[in-house]
Amino acid sequence: MTRIAVDAMGGDFAPGPEIEGALAAIAERSIDVFLVGDRSRIDTVLAGRSHPRLRICHASQTITMDDRPSAAVKAKKDSSMRICFDLAVRGEVDAVVSAGNSGAMMACGLFVMKRLPGVERPGIVAVAPTVQGGHSVVLDVGANTELKPTALAQFAVLGSAYMKLMLGVSKPRVGVLSNGEESSKGNDLTREVHRMLASPPGPIDFDFRGYAEGRDICAGDFDVIVTDGFTGNICLKTFEGALTTVFDLLRTEVAKSGRAKLGALLMKPAFLALKRRIEPDEFGGAPLLGVHGVVIICHGRANAKAIKNGILSAERLVAAQVAPSLEAAIARHAPIWTT
């Protein structure tokens, strides 16, 4: 049975969404959930509810969104986030889920869980729907603001291995995010990554397609798009903001007339299907790839549904043995960045 540690104090509205999400995940799947946080606050929200597969691990400290990540991870050793990672390192749980400080999650991955052999920097993966009915992945979307070309080349390998393992794409099509599709575009970082991936010294497990533009993320012509965390995070939040704006504008227009309301009622099944495809809560959270274990980073404003889906995503990654697969992929492609 898969065991998941959930940072009960991480999110903006903790511990309510974490507790409700954990209970929902347990009701849906045969998993054990370790809720890590202030026991008194957790007990208050639980209000007498219990489950044999729900355990509480007390933590006297919390890493906040205002804390400096590396310093907090080292100083707050009894924080809920740090204890989650300690449980994973000791083999008491199989995965960690948190809606807390993403920088601190990255620091815990580096200093507590450690990187997989050969990995330069772990990356956070975001999954986006495409108009062709599938999905694409973008990494990094926030773990590393400044990177070397070798790290982006590794992201191509990590993202491709993830795409093959979790989404069933046999030969992922990889692109480097840039300001144009021509090879002359980009900056020093993207041009060097392009050179490394376009002329690998040996066979590779993916199909490198060159530069990708922002519009290509949801177009379906690329399966994996790599970038630095600074650019990727801006791209992700712009995408999320655009979706929210579109739906808000649509609601405003629908409210203007009875005919529009009737049309919206008839279109309701299509709207709900679209919402399920693009809503971040459906994915739950973003995996941190490249560390020695399974880590899911949820949005700080994650609700119970997002936490539940984050837990279920962690279970799937554990079952797929994602970490050993990524380690093997990095070893196979090492000549790309070592020659």
C-alpha positions in Angstrom: 0.0 0.0 0.0 1.3 3.4 -1.0 2.1 5.8 1.9 1.9 9.5 1.2 3.1 12.3 3.6 1.0 15.5 3.3 2.2 18.8 4.6 -1.0 19.8 6.4 0.3 23.3 7.2 1.6 24.3 3.8 -1.2 25.9 1.9 -2.8 29.4 2.2 -5.9 27.9 3.9 -4.3 25.1 5.8 -5.1 22.7 7.3 -8.7 22.5 6.0 -8.0 21.7 2.3 -5.2 19.3 3.2 -7.4 17.4 5.6 -10.4 17.2 3.4 -8.3 16.3 0.4 -6.6 13.5 2.4 -9.9 12.1 3.5 -11.2 12.2 -0.1 -8.1 10.4 -1.4 -8.4 7.7 1.2 -12.0 7.2 0.3 -11.1 6.8 -3.4 -7.9 4.7 -3.2 -6.3 2.2 -0.8 -3.5 4.4 0.4 -2.1 5.5 3.7 -1.9 9.3 4.3 0.4 10.8 7.0 -0.9 14.3 7.9 2.0 16.3 9.2 1.4 19.5 11.1 0.1 21.0 14.3 -1.9 18.2 15.9 -4.3 20.5 17.8 -5.3 22.4 14.7 -5.6 19.2 12.7 -7.8 17.6 15.4 -10.0 20.7 15.5 -10.7 20.5 11.7 -11.1 16.7 11.8 -13.8 17.1 14.5 -13.8 13.5 15.6 -13.5 12.0 12.1 -11.0 9.3 11.9 -9.9 6.6 9.5 -7.5 3.6 10.0 -5.4 4.8 7.0 -5.1 8.4 8.2 -2.3 9.1 10.6 -1.2 12.4 12.2 2.4 13.3 12.8 2.9 16.4 15.0 5.1 19.2 13.8 5.8 22.2 16.0 6.9 24.5 13.2 5.7 25.8 9.8 7.7 27.1 6.9 5.8 30.2 5.6 5.7 31.8 2.2 7.8 34.6 3.6 10.6 32.4 4.8 13.9 32.2 2.9 13.8 28.7 1.5 17.2 27.3 2.2 17.5 29.0 5.6 14.1 27.8 6.7 14.7 24.2 5.7 17.9 24.1 7.8 16.6 26.1 10.8 13.1 24.7 11.0 13.9 21.0 11.3 10.6 20.3 13.1 8.5 22.0 10.4 5.7 20.1 8.7 7.4 20.3 5.3 10.8 19.2 6.6 9.3 16.2 8.6 7.5 15.1 5.4 10.8 14.8 3.6 12.5 13.2 6.6 9.8 10.5 6.6 10.5 9.9 2.9 14.2 9.6 3.4 13.8 7.1 6.2 11.5 5.0 4.0 8.4 5.5 6.2 6.5 7.1 3.3 6.7 6.8 -0.5 5.9 10.3 -1.5 5.5 13.9 -0.3 2.7 16.3 -1.2 2.7 20.0 -0.1 1.0 23.3 -1.1 3.7 25.2 0.8 6.6 27.4 -0.2 7.8 26.0 -3.5 11.3 27.3 -3.0 11.5 25.5 0.3 10.2 22.3 -1.4 13.0 22.7 -3.9 15.5 23.1 -1.0 14.1 20.1 0.8 14.5 18.1 -2.5 18.2 19.2 -2.8 19.3 19.1 0.8 17.2 16.4 2.4 16.0 14.0 -0.4 19.0 14.7 -2.7 19.3 14.7 -6.4 19.3 11.6 -8.6 22.8 10.6 -9.7 23.9 12.7 -12.6 21.1 15.3 -12.3 22.4 18.9 -12.2 19.1 20.6 -11.1 15.6 19.2 -10.4 12.8 20.8 -12.3 9.1 21.4 -11.7 6.8 20.1 -14.4 3.5 21.6 -15.5 1.0 19.7 -17.7 -1.0 21.6 -20.2 -3.9 20.3 -22.4 -3.5 20.6 -26.2 -6.1 21.3 -28.9 -5.4 17.9 -30.4 -6.8 16.2 -27.3 -3.5 15.2 -25.6 -1.2 17.0 -23.2 2.2 18.7 -23.3 4.6 19.2 -20.4 6.7 22.3 -19.6 9.7 22.4 -17.3 11.1 24.1 -15.4 8.2 26.3 -14.2 9.7 27.8 -11.1 12.4 25.7 -9.3 15.4 27.4 -10.9 15.5 31.0 -12.1 19.0 30.8 -13.6 20.3 27.7 -15.3 23.2 26.4 -17.4 22.5 24.9 -20.9 23.4 21.5 -19.5 20.5 21.7 -17.1 18.0 22.4 -19.8 19.4 19.5 -21.9 18.7 17.3 -18.9 15.2 18.7 -18.6 14.6 17.4 -22.1 15.6 14.0 -20.9 13.6 14.2 -17.7 10.5 15.5 -19.4 10.6 12.9 -22.2 11.0 10.1 -19.7 8.1 11.4 -17.7 6.0 11.8 -20.8 6.7 8.2 -21.9 6.1 6.7 -18.5 3.0 8.7 -17.3 1.3 9.8 -20.6 2.3 6.9 -22.9 4.1 8.9 -25.6 6.6 6.6 -27.2 8.9 9.2 -28.8 8.2 12.6 -27.2 8.7 15.6 -29.5 10.9 18.1 -27.6 11.3 21.9 -28.1 13.2 24.7 -26.4 11.0 27.7 -25.5 12.2 30.7 -27.4 11.0 34.0 -29.1 10.8 32.4 -32.5 11.1 29.1 -34.3 14.1 30.0 -36.4 17.4 28.6 -35.1 18.9 32.1 -35.2 16.4 33.3 -32.5 16.8 33.0 -28.8 19.7 34.0 -26.5 23.0 32.5 -25.5 21.3 29.9 -23.3 18.7 28.7 -25.7 21.1 28.6 -28.7 23.6 26.4 -26.7 20.8 24.1 -25.6 19.6 23.9 -29.3 23.1 23.0 -30.4 23.4 20.3 -27.8 20.1 18.6 -28.6 20.2 19.1 -32.3 23.6 17.3 -32.6 23.7 14.6 -29.9 26.8 12.3 -29.8 24.6 9.2 -29.8 21.1 7.9 -29.9 18.4 9.6 -27.9 14.9 8.6 -26.7 13.1 11.7 -28.0 12.6 13.6 -31.2 14.1 17.1 -31.0 12.1 19.6 -33.0 14.0 22.8 -32.4 12.6 26.0 -31.0 9.0 26.2 -29.7 7.1 29.5 -29.1 4.6 30.2 -26.3 1.7 29.5 -28.6 3.0 26.0 -29.2 2.4 24.8 -25.6 -1.2 24.0 -26.2 -1.0 23.5 -30.0 -0.1 19.8 -29.8 3.0 19.8 -32.0 5.4 19.4 -29.0 5.1 17.0 -26.2 7.9 18.5 -24.0 9.0 22.1 -23.9 12.0 23.1 -21.8 12.9 26.5 -20.4 14.4 28.1 -17.3 12.3 28.4 -14.2 12.0 32.2 -14.4 10.6 32.2 -17.9 8.5 29.0 -17.2 6.9 30.4 -14.1 5.9 33.6 -15.9 4.5 31.5 -18.8 2.5 29.3 -16.4 1.0 32.1 -14.5 0.2 34.0 -17.7 -1.6 30.9 -18.9 -3.6 30.5 -15.7 -4.5 34.2 -15.6 -5.6 34.1 -19.2 -7.9 31.2 -18.6 -9.5 32.9 -15.5 -10.0 36.1 -17.6 -11.7 34.2 -20.4 -14.1 32.4 -18.1 -14.9 35.7 -16.2 -15.6 37.5 -19.5 -17.8 34.6 -20.7 -19.8 34.7 -17.5 -20.3 38.5 -17.9 -21.5 38.2 -21.4 -23.8 35.3 -20.6 -25.4 37.4 -17.9 -26.4 40.1 -20.3 -29.3 38.5 -21.9 -31.9 35.7 -21.6 -30.9 34.3 -25.0 -27.2 34.0 -23.9 -28.3 32.3 -20.7 -30.3 29.8 -22.6 -27.4 29.1 -25.0 -25.1 28.7 -22.0 -27.5 26.2 -20.5 -27.5 24.1 -23.7 -23.7 24.4 -23.8 -23.3 23.4 -20.1 -22.0 19.8 -20.8 -19.4 21.2 -23.2 -18.3 23.9 -20.7 -18.0 21.4 -17.9 -15.9 19.1 -20.1 -13.6 22.0 -21.1 -13.3 23.0 -17.4 -12.2 19.5 -16.5 -9.5 19.6 -19.2 -8.0 23.0 -18.3 -8.6 23.3 -14.6 -5.4 23.1 -12.6 -7.2 21.4 -9.7 -7.7 18.3 -12.0 -3.9 17.7 -12.1 -3.6 18.5 -8.4 0.0 19.6 -8.4 3.3 19.6 -10.3 6.0 16.9 -9.9 9.5 17.8 -8.9 11.6 15.7 -11.2 15.2 14.8 -10.6 15.1 14.1 -6.9 15.5 10.7 -5.2 11.8 10.2 -4.6 8.3 11.4 -5.5 7.4 15.0 -4.7 4.2 16.9 -5.7 4.1 20.6 -5.3 0.5 22.0 -5.2 -0.6 25.6 -5.6 -0.6 27.7 -2.5 -4.3 28.3 -2.9 -5.0 24.6 -3.5 -8.5 23.5 -2.5 -9.5 20.0 -1.2 -10.0 18.7 -4.7 -6.5 19.8 -5.8 -4.9 18.2 -2.7 -6.8 15.0 -3.3 -5.6 14.9 -6.9 -2.1 15.7 -5.9 -2.1 12.7 -3.5 -3.5 10.5 -6.3 -0.9 11.8 -8.7 1.8 10.9 -6.2 0.4 7.4 -5.9 0.6 7.0 -9.7 4.2 8.2 -9.8 5.2 5.8 -7.0 3.5 2.8 -8.8 5.2 3.7 -12.0 8.6 3.8 -10.3 9.3 7.2 -11.8 12.6 7.9 -9.9 14.4 4.8 -11.1 13.2 5.4 -14.7 14.4 9.0 -14.7 17.8 7.9 -13.2 18.2 5.4 -16.0 17.3 8.0 -18.7 19.8 10.5 -17.4 22.5 7.8 -17.4 21.7 6.8 -21.0 21.8 10.4 -22.3 24.9 11.6 -20.3 27.1 12.0 -23.4 24.9 14.9 -24.5 26.2 17.2 -21.7 29.5 15.5 -20.9 31.2 15.5 -24.4 
